[in-house]
Amino acid sequence: MAKTYSELEAWAIFIGALIIGVVLTSVFWAYITIPENVRQIEKEIENASYQNFSETVIIPKDFVVFCEEIDGTANWDNTGFRQCVMEDTSEKSLIAMKLLCKKFSLNLSYGSFGVKCEGKK
């Protein structure tokens, strides 16, 4: 037995189908028009995952431990940059940072940010 729809239900079905059609068409066109450089980057990432690019990260443990022992925040990178920052500007923290700077041959500076020891080793 066939079901009859009211005029409002028929328009709702038509508009719903139209919206679904527009969405599916948009997804299809977005997929087939992916730029070539994006596809190449995806291929390079996939190829790189098959290769063994395991690099070891060398952490300057003695610097980080010394900085944390004097309640500082240690920052470092792979180029040899070292930085230890303390927000406290008391004489005690200034002396501790001076020792740190001397031990690791870094530059001491202080100001509104606190006391900072930084440079390249």
Secondary structure in CASP SS format (residue, H / E / C, confidence):
PFRMAT SS
TARGET T0000
AUTHOR 0000-0000-0000
METHOD secondary structure of the structure
MODEL  1
M C 1.00
A C 1.00
K C 1.00
T C 1.00
Y C 1.00
S C 1.00
E H 1.00
L H 1.00
E H 1.00
A H 1.00
W H 1.00
A H 1.00
I H 1.00
F H 1.00
I H 1.00
G H 1.00
A H 1.00
L H 1.00
I H 1.00
I H 1.00
G H 1.00
V H 1.00
V H 1.00
L H 1.00
T H 1.00
S H 1.00
V H 1.00
F H 1.00
W H 1.00
A H 1.00
Y H 1.00
I H 1.00
T C 1.00
I C 1.00
P C 1.00
E H 1.00
N H 1.00
V H 1.00
R H 1.00
Q H 1.00
I H 1.00
E H 1.00
K H 1.00
E H 1.00
I H 1.00
E H 1.00
N H 1.00
A H 1.00
S H 1.00
Y H 1.00
Q C 1.00
N C 1.00
F C 1.00
S C 1.00
E C 1.00
T C 1.00
V C 1.00
I C 1.00
I C 1.00
P C 1.00
K H 1.00
D H 1.00
F H 1.00
V H 1.00
V H 1.00
F H 1.00
C H 1.00
E H 1.00
E H 1.00
I C 1.00
D C 1.00
G C 1.00
T E 1.00
A E 1.00
N E 1.00
W E 1.00
D C 1.00
N C 1.00
T C 1.00
G C 1.00
F E 1.00
R E 1.00
Q E 1.00
C E 1.00
V E 1.00
M E 1.00
E C 1.00
D C 1.00
T C 1.00
S C 1.00
E H 1.00
K H 1.00
S H 1.00
L H 1.00
I H 1.00
A H 1.00
M H 1.00
K H 1.00
L H 1.00
L H 1.00
C H 1.00
K H 1.00
K H 1.00
F H 1.00
S C 1.00
L C 1.00
N E 1.00
L E 1.00
S E 1.00
Y E 1.00
G E 1.00
S C 1.00
F C 1.00
G E 1.00
V E 1.00
K E 1.00
C E 1.00
E E 1.00
G E 1.00
K E 1.00
K C 1.00
END
